[in-house]
Amino acid sequence: MRRLALAVSTCALLFAAWPEPRAEARETQLELGSAFAGYGTYMRAMPVMSFSGGESSRFVSGSVPSIGHLTLAGASGELTMAVDKRLVFPLAGLGLSAAIGESPRILSAVDGSIVEQRAWTALMADVLLPGVGVRFYERRWMFSATLRTGISFARTSAAVANGAFTEAGAASAASFLLRAEVAGCRRTDPFLRICVAVSPSIYQFGFGNAVTAGLRLEFGL
């Protein structure tokens, strides 16, 4: 019996000293998604633009003044990556918008010629570049804050006076884009969320110059 007790005690000590298996490291979860949005943008002041137009015999180029504030409406699409559902990286996207409402024509002079800018024809393209943000969840609700970069392009049609006639031209400008966004989303099924988003531009043709708001559908995240 003494030998049996000694053997049991030895086995118990060995079992107690046996190293516990290490818990496997949790794998990082990556998810890709897409989003489509309809939005409106209010520009406090459109930028000074570069104008070019006229015939080769009387080609006119130079800067034309700002056409002032402008309201645009458009749509966008983008790709997004989420890391462990909390950290989000907008990857790339494209937004296209056009002026809405009434806008006056703007007359100015370039190189001694009268130039007419047609503000109601304004178009804007936002090429959305990578950004970073965070997400918070509450049951079916999700709230996010994101900072992203991009490049904005603006264009209006214009005309330059040539005697009794006018000739076609265009005015354009480009700007670095830095935009913050806050959004609230409601999940409707496992692969779809409907979001309301507000995006003030930190810089877009000037500091604090624009704000964008709209509805967005998010898929796959």
Residue pairs with C-beta under 8 A, 6 or more apart in sequence:
28 83
28 84
29 83
29 84
29 85
30 81
30 82
30 83
31 81
31 82
31 85
31 220
31 221
32 79
32 80
32 81
32 220
32 221
33 79
33 80
33 81
33 82
33 218
33 219
33 220
33 221
34 77
34 78
34 79
34 80
34 218
34 219
34 220
35 77
35 78
35 80
35 93
35 195
35 216
35 217
35 218
35 219
36 75
36 76
36 77
36 216
36 217
37 75
37 76
37 77
37 95
37 197
37 214
37 215
37 216
37 217
38 73
38 74
38 75
38 214
38 215
39 73
39 74
39 75
39 76
39 95
39 97
39 197
39 199
39 212
39 213
39 214
39 215
40 71
40 72
40 73
40 74
40 100
40 212
40 213
40 214
41 71
41 72
41 73
41 74
41 97
41 124
41 210
41 211
41 212
42 69
42 70
42 71
42 210
42 211
42 212
43 69
43 70
43 71
43 72
43 204
43 205
43 209
43 210
44 69
44 206
44 208
44 209
44 210
45 66
45 68
45 69
45 205
45 206
45 209
46 66
46 67
46 68
46 69
46 70
46 119
46 122
46 154
46 205
47 66
47 154
47 173
47 175
47 205
47 206
48 63
48 64
48 65
48 66
48 173
49 63
49 64
49 66
49 117
49 154
49 156
49 171
49 172
49 173
50 61
50 62
50 63
50 64
50 171
50 172
50 173
51 60
51 61
51 62
51 63
51 64
51 110
51 115
51 117
51 158
51 160
51 169
51 170
51 171
52 59
52 60
52 61
52 169
52 170
53 59
53 60
53 61
53 115
53 158
53 159
53 160
53 167
53 168
53 169
53 170
54 60
54 113
54 160
54 162
54 167
54 169
55 162
55 167
58 113
58 162
58 167
60 110
60 111
60 113
60 115
60 160
60 169
61 110
61 111
62 110
62 111
63 110
64 106
64 108
64 110
64 115
64 117
64 158
64 171
65 106
65 108
67 103
67 106
67 117
67 119
67 122
67 156
68 106
68 119
70 99
70 103
70 119
70 122
71 99
71 100
71 101
72 97
72 98
72 99
72 100
72 122
72 124
73 97
73 98
73 100
74 95
74 96
74 97
74 98
74 124
75 95
75 96
75 97
76 93
76 94
76 95
76 96
76 126
76 128
77 93
77 94
78 90
78 91
78 92
78 93
78 94
78 128
79 90
79 91
79 92
79 93
80 88
80 89
80 90
80 91
80 218
80 221
81 88
81 89
81 91
82 88
82 89
82 135
82 221
83 89
85 135
85 137
85 221
86 134
86 135
86 136
87 132
87 133
87 134
87 135
88 132
88 133
88 134
88 135
88 144
88 146
88 221
89 130
89 131
89 132
89 133
90 128
90 130
90 131
90 132
90 133
90 146
90 148
91 130
92 128
92 129
92 130
93 126
93 127
93 128
93 150
94 125
94 126
94 127
94 128
95 124
95 125
95 126
95 128
96 123
96 124
96 125
96 126
97 123
97 124
97 126
98 122
98 123
98 124
99 119
99 120
99 121
99 122
99 123
102 120
103 119
103 120
103 122
104 119
105 116
105 117
105 118
105 119
106 116
106 117
106 119
107 114
107 115
107 116
107 117
108 114
108 115
108 117
109 115
110 160
113 160
113 161
113 162
114 160
114 161
115 158
115 159
115 160
115 161
115 169
116 158
116 159
116 160
116 161
116 166
117 156
117 158
117 171
118 156
118 157
118 158
118 159
119 156
121 156
121 157
122 154
122 155
122 156
123 154
123 155
123 156
124 152
124 153
124 154
124 155
125 152
125 153
126 150
126 151
126 152
126 153
126 177
127 150
127 151
127 152
127 153
128 148
128 149
128 150
128 177
129 148
129 149
129 150
129 151
130 148
130 149
131 146
131 147
131 148
131 149
132 146
132 147
132 148
133 144
133 145
133 146
133 147
133 148
133 181
134 144
134 145
135 142
135 143
135 144
136 142
136 143
136 144
140 186
140 187
141 184
141 185
141 186
141 187
142 184
142 185
142 186
142 187
142 193
142 195
143 182
143 183
143 184
143 185
144 181
144 182
144 183
144 185
145 180
145 181
145 182
146 180
146 181
146 182
146 183
147 178
147 179
147 180
147 181
148 178
148 179
148 181
149 176
149 177
149 178
149 179
150 176
150 177
150 178
150 179
151 174
151 175
151 176
151 177
152 174
152 175
152 176
152 177
152 204
152 205
153 172
153 173
153 174
154 172
154 173
154 174
154 175
154 205
155 170
155 171
155 172
155 173
156 170
156 171
156 172
157 168
157 169
157 170
158 168
158 169
158 170
158 171
159 166
159 167
159 168
159 169
160 166
160 167
160 169
173 205
175 203
175 204
175 205
176 203
177 201
177 203
177 204
178 201
178 202
178 203
178 204
179 199
179 200
179 201
179 202
179 204
179 212
180 199
180 200
180 201
180 202
181 197
181 198
181 199
182 197
182 198
182 199
183 195
183 196
183 197
183 198
183 216
184 195
184 196
185 193
185 194
185 195
185 196
185 218
186 193
186 194
186 195
187 193
188 194
191 219
191 220
192 217
192 218
192 219
193 217
193 218
193 221
194 215
194 216
194 217
194 218
195 215
195 216
195 217
195 218
196 213
196 214
196 215
196 216
197 213
197 214
197 215
197 216
198 211
198 212
198 213
199 211
199 212
199 213
200 208
200 210
200 211
200 212
201 208
201 209
201 210
201 211
201 212
202 208
203 209
204 210
